[in-house]
């Protein structure tokens, strides 16, 4: 199947912030074949032409999410991370069923697609049901099977074996990829972290974990081992391979140097960090050291949004405040962090950029709104995407060339029915 998308402009998703005015994007069998000015497009007599009045962007990549937490959205307001987990989240999650997770993930996936997010990194229970959910909505997911020593769960060694076996059976079409998700160094023992890392390297899997989210989470480890969490992970052979660390808020220069040495990618979650008062990550320092940094929403219980376009604004604002510099995070860099840079952070060179050979995950942002005026040059469109746009401006979304959102609504699921189902399940989980 051959398609030609034309748009007011195409935002490529690279670090330079390339914008192609009056653009065309040619798609063949779900992959991008050509990108450039429509006037220069090669003849395509047999192509289906999709003419769009707004901006065409790559599908956004959510580098860190626990999307089924839509069941707990807004719960535990005002609590710090440790109390929020122990008093609100973990008791409710102990009552989850597999059906709960699949329904919640289906609803969350439809919400993310409606906000232009075509791929998300998910760390949550029932990974196979998460895969089933994105199969229904038409999204992509990298699912880091959680490893966590909670009551009622199998021994950690058994969890790890099952997670590796599950990853071996993943489809090869780029829709679902399984990785390993040991929660954090303060919840998972160092031997299990080491074994998980070794398995991830052996099988080429993504290893995804939380690191340095709060100022105090590593205190006990520091007292016992005399090392920061990043240094402890390095000392115990956890780093190396495809490692994606979420948050990384409380990192000193030595920690950042270790991350650079081992090429650890970072999922930056500014909205969650702000809501839970966890702190402000050193994003400028990370980018200057050459880190692969993607933006993540975190879970909708700690954000509480699944809107990366809205989080862009917060990421840029917090970076500029921290550095006291209006150039601490540019519009081009910010948008790159939800497209090409986020795909790099996942180790997925098939996603995130409008260029030949990548998958045709495309987002149409409607610019027929006052927030997108005036436009004196192409750079203004990037500035408006950063400072003015949010998910409500996303009108249409394609994943692999297949339309999954049309005129702001899912083409695959009944979002209203899902919302009602989530509300009923959330009420049951809250009361036990």
C-alpha positions in Angstrom: 0.0 0.0 0.0 1.4 3.4 -1.0 0.3 6.6 0.7 1.3 10.3 0.3 0.7 12.6 3.3 0.9 16.4 2.6 0.9 19.0 5.3 1.4 22.6 6.1 4.8 21.5 7.5 6.6 18.4 8.7 8.6 18.5 11.9 11.2 15.8 11.4 12.0 15.0 15.0 15.8 15.4 14.9 18.0 17.3 17.3 18.4 20.2 14.9 14.7 20.8 14.9 14.3 20.4 11.1 11.0 21.7 9.8 10.0 21.1 6.2 7.3 23.7 5.0 4.7 22.5 2.5 5.8 19.0 3.1 5.1 15.5 1.7 5.8 12.2 3.4 5.5 9.1 1.2 4.7 5.8 2.9 5.0 2.3 1.4 3.7 -0.7 3.3 3.9 1.0 6.7 7.4 2.5 6.3 8.5 5.9 5.3 9.8 6.0 1.8 10.5 9.8 1.1 10.3 13.1 3.1 10.7 16.6 1.7 9.0 19.6 0.1 5.8 18.6 -1.8 7.1 20.5 -4.8 10.0 18.1 -5.0 8.1 14.9 -4.3 8.7 12.0 -6.8 5.7 11.0 -9.0 3.4 8.6 -7.2 0.4 8.1 -9.5 -0.9 5.1 -7.5 -0.6 6.6 -4.0 -3.6 7.3 -1.7 -3.2 11.1 -1.0 -4.0 12.3 2.6 -4.0 16.1 2.6 -3.6 17.6 6.1 -4.1 21.2 7.0 -1.7 21.2 10.0 1.7 19.9 11.1 2.9 16.3 10.5 5.2 14.9 13.2 6.6 11.5 14.1 4.6 9.5 16.6 5.6 10.6 20.1 7.6 8.1 22.2 6.7 7.9 25.9 10.0 6.8 27.6 8.5 5.8 31.0 5.0 4.9 31.9 2.8 2.7 34.1 -0.3 3.4 32.0 -2.7 1.0 33.7 -2.5 3.3 36.7 -5.4 5.2 35.2 -7.2 3.1 37.7 -5.6 5.1 40.5 -5.5 8.6 38.9 -5.5 11.3 41.5 -5.3 9.0 44.5 -3.0 9.9 47.4 -2.8 13.5 46.5 -0.2 15.4 48.5 1.8 12.4 49.7 5.6 12.0 49.0 6.7 9.0 47.0 7.4 6.5 49.8 4.0 7.1 51.5 2.2 7.3 48.2 3.5 3.8 47.3 3.1 2.1 50.6 -0.2 3.6 51.7 -2.1 4.1 48.4 -0.6 2.3 45.4 0.6 -1.1 46.7 -2.5 -2.0 48.7 -4.7 -1.2 45.7 -2.4 -3.0 43.3 -2.5 -6.1 45.5 -6.2 -6.4 44.5 -5.7 -6.1 40.8 -6.9 -8.8 38.4 -5.6 -9.5 35.0 -8.8 -8.1 33.5 -8.3 -4.9 35.4 -4.9 -4.4 33.9 -6.0 -5.1 30.3 -9.1 -2.8 30.5 -7.0 0.0 32.1 -4.2 -0.4 29.6 -6.7 -0.3 26.7 -8.2 2.9 28.0 -4.8 4.4 28.7 -3.5 3.4 25.3 -6.4 5.0 23.5 -5.8 8.1 25.6 -2.1 8.2 24.7 -2.8 7.7 21.0 -5.3 10.6 21.1 -2.4 12.7 22.5 -0.1 11.6 19.7 1.8 9.0 21.7 2.3 5.9 19.4 4.9 4.1 21.5 5.2 3.8 25.3 7.6 2.0 27.6 5.4 0.2 30.1 6.5 -1.2 33.4 3.5 -3.0 35.0 2.0 -6.2 36.0 0.4 -8.7 33.6 2.7 -7.8 30.6 0.9 -10.2 28.2 -2.4 -8.4 28.9 -0.7 -5.0 28.3 0.4 -6.4 24.9 -3.1 -7.6 24.2 -4.4 -4.1 25.0 -2.1 -2.3 22.6 -2.9 -4.9 20.0 -6.5 -3.7 20.2 -5.8 0.0 20.1 -3.1 -0.2 17.4 -0.3 1.3 19.5 3.2 0.1 20.1 4.7 -0.8 23.4 8.1 -1.8 24.9 7.0 -3.7 28.0 9.5 -4.1 30.8 8.2 -7.0 32.8 8.3 -5.8 36.4 10.5 -7.6 38.9 9.4 -6.7 42.4 9.4 -8.7 45.7 5.8 -8.1 46.7 3.5 -10.4 48.8 1.8 -12.9 46.6 4.3 -12.7 43.8 6.6 -15.6 42.9 10.2 -15.6 44.1 12.4 -13.1 42.3 14.4 -15.8 40.5 11.2 -17.3 39.1 10.0 -13.9 38.1 13.2 -13.3 36.1 13.0 -16.7 34.3 9.4 -16.1 33.3 10.3 -12.6 32.1 13.1 -13.8 29.9 11.0 -16.6 28.5 8.2 -14.1 27.7 10.6 -11.8 25.8 11.7 -14.7 23.6 8.2 -15.1 22.2 7.7 -11.4 21.2 6.4 -10.7 17.7 9.0 -9.4 15.2 6.8 -6.8 13.6 7.9 -3.9 16.0 4.5 -3.7 17.7 5.4 -5.3 21.0 8.8 -5.8 22.6 9.4 -7.2 26.0 12.2 -6.2 28.3 13.1 -6.6 32.0 11.9 -4.1 34.6 13.6 -4.6 38.1 11.9 -1.8 40.0 14.8 -0.1 41.8 17.9 -0.8 43.8 16.0 0.0 47.0 13.4 -2.7 46.4 15.2 -5.4 44.4 18.4 -7.1 45.8 21.7 -6.5 44.1 22.1 -10.2 43.1 18.8 -10.1 41.3 19.6 -6.8 39.6 22.9 -8.3 38.5 21.3 -11.4 37.1 18.6 -9.4 35.4 21.2 -7.2 33.8 23.2 -10.2 32.6 20.1 -11.7 31.1 19.2 -8.5 29.4 22.7 -8.2 27.8 22.6 -11.9 26.7 19.3 -11.5 24.9 19.6 -7.9 23.8 16.7 -6.8 26.0 15.9 -3.4 27.4 16.7 -3.2 31.1 14.5 -0.5 32.7 14.6 0.6 36.3 14.0 3.6 38.6 17.2 5.4 39.7 17.8 8.4 42.0 14.1 9.5 41.9 14.2 11.0 45.4 16.9 12.5 47.6 16.6 9.8 50.3 15.9 6.6 48.5 19.6 5.6 48.4 20.4 6.5 52.0 20.3 2.9 53.4 22.3 1.6 50.4 24.9 4.4 50.9 25.1 3.6 54.6 25.6 -0.1 53.9 27.9 0.0 50.9 29.4 3.5 50.9 28.3 4.1 47.3 25.7 6.1 45.6 23.0 4.1 43.7 24.6 4.7 40.3 28.1 3.7 41.6 26.6 0.6 43.3 24.9 -0.5 40.0 28.2 -0.1 38.2 30.1 -2.0 40.9 27.7 -4.9 40.7 27.8 -5.2 36.9 24.2 -3.9 36.4 25.2 -1.3 33.7 26.1 -1.9 30.1 23.8 -3.0 27.2 20.4 -1.4 26.7 19.8 0.3 30.1 17.1 2.9 30.5 17.0 4.6 33.9 13.9 6.5 34.9 14.1 9.8 36.7 17.8 10.2 37.6 17.0 13.4 39.6 19.6 13.2 42.3 22.9 12.6 40.4 26.2 14.3 41.2 29.0 14.8 38.7 30.5 11.4 39.4 27.1 9.7 38.9 26.7 11.5 35.6 30.2 10.5 34.5 29.3 6.8 35.2 26.1 7.1 33.1 28.2 8.5 30.2 30.8 5.8 30.6 28.2 3.0 30.4 25.9 4.9 27.9 22.9 4.7 30.2 19.8 6.3 28.7 17.5 8.4 30.8 13.7 8.7 30.9 13.1 12.2 32.3 9.7 12.6 34.0 9.3 16.3 34.9 5.5 16.2 35.7 5.8 13.2 38.1 8.9 14.7 39.7 7.1 18.0 40.3 3.9 16.5 41.6 5.7 14.3 44.1 8.3 17.0 44.9 11.1 14.7 44.0 13.3 17.4 42.5 14.5 18.7 39.2 16.8 16.6 37.0 20.0 18.0 35.5 18.8 17.7 31.9 21.2 20.3 30.5 24.2 18.6 32.0 22.9 15.2 30.6 22.5 16.5 27.1 25.9 18.3 27.2 27.5 14.9 28.2 25.8 13.2 25.2 23.2 11.3 27.1 20.3 9.7 25.3 17.4 11.4 27.1 13.7 10.8 26.4 10.7 12.3 28.1 8.2 10.1 30.0 4.9 10.8 31.5 5.4 8.3 34.3 2.2 6.7 35.6 -1.1 8.6 35.3 -1.4 8.3 39.1 1.7 10.4 39.6 1.4 12.9 36.7 -1.8 12.7 36.4 -1.7 13.2 32.6 -0.8 11.1 29.6 0.0 14.1 27.5 3.6 14.4 26.4 3.0 17.7 24.6 1.9 19.2 27.9 4.9 17.7 29.7 7.2 19.3 27.1 6.3 22.7 28.3 7.0 21.7 31.9 10.3 20.0 31.0 11.6 23.2 29.2 10.3 25.5 31.9 12.0 23.5 34.7 15.2 23.2 32.9 15.4 26.9 32.2 14.5 27.7 35.8 17.1 25.3 37.1 19.9 26.8 34.9 18.5 30.3 35.0 18.9 30.4 31.3 16.3 30.8 28.5 18.4 28.5 26.3 18.8 25.6 28.9 16.4 23.5 26.8 15.6 24.8 23.3 12.3 24.1 21.5 14.2 21.9 19.0 15.8 19.8 21.8 12.5 19.6 23.8 10.6 18.2 20.8 13.5 15.9 20.0 13.2 14.4 23.5 9.7 13.0 22.7 10.6 11.8 19.2 14.1 11.0 17.9 15.9 11.2 21.2 13.3 9.1 23.0 13.5 6.4 20.3 17.3 6.4 20.7 16.9 6.1 24.5 14.9 2.9 23.9 17.3 1.6 21.4 14.7 1.7 18.6 16.2 3.2 15.5 13.0 2.3 13.6 10.9 5.0 15.4 10.9 8.7 16.3 12.0 10.5 13.1 10.5 11.3 9.8 13.1 9.7 7.5 13.2 6.9 4.9 13.3 3.5 6.4 11.6 4.3 9.7 8.1 3.1 10.6 5.3 5.4 9.4 4.1 6.4 12.8 2.6 9.8 12.1 0.7 12.5 14.0 -1.3 15.3 12.5 -1.4 18.4 14.8 -4.2 20.7 13.8 -2.8 24.3 13.5 -6.1 25.9 12.8 -6.1 27.5 16.2 -5.0 30.9 17.5 -2.2 29.4 19.6 -0.4 28.6 16.3 -0.3 32.2 15.1 1.6 34.1 14.1 4.2 32.1 12.0 7.0 34.2 10.7 9.3 31.3 9.9 9.5 27.5 10.4 11.1 27.9 13.8 7.9 29.5 15.1 6.0 26.2 14.5 8.4 24.5 16.9 8.0 27.2 19.5 4.2 26.9 19.3 4.4 23.1 19.6 6.5 23.6 22.8 4.8 26.5 24.5 1.2 26.4 23.2 0.1 23.0 22.0 -1.1 20.0 23.9 -3.0 16.8 23.2 -6.2 18.5 22.3 -4.6 19.7 19.1 -3.9 16.2 17.9 -6.5 15.3 15.3 -5.2 12.2 13.5 -2.7 9.4 14.1 -1.3 6.6 12.0 0.8 3.7 13.3 2.7 1.8 10.6 0.5 3.7 8.1 -2.7 2.5 9.6 -5.0 5.2 11.0 -5.8 4.6 14.7 -7.1 8.1 15.5 -9.4 10.1 13.2 -10.7 13.5 14.1 -9.5 13.1 17.7 -11.2 9.8 18.4 -9.9 6.2 18.4 -10.8 4.2 15.3 -10.4 0.9 17.2 -12.2 1.2 20.6 -15.1 2.8 22.3 -13.3 5.3 24.6 -16.5 6.3 26.5 -17.4 2.7 27.4 -13.8 2.1 28.5 -14.0 5.2 30.7 -17.1 3.8 32.5 -15.5 0.4 32.9 -12.3 2.0 34.4 -14.4 4.0 36.8 -16.2 0.9 38.1 -13.0 -1.1 38.5 -11.2 1.8 40.3 -14.1 2.1 42.8 -13.8 -1.6 43.6 -10.0 -1.4 44.1 -10.2 1.6 46.3 -12.6 0.0 48.8 -11.3 -3.6 48.6 
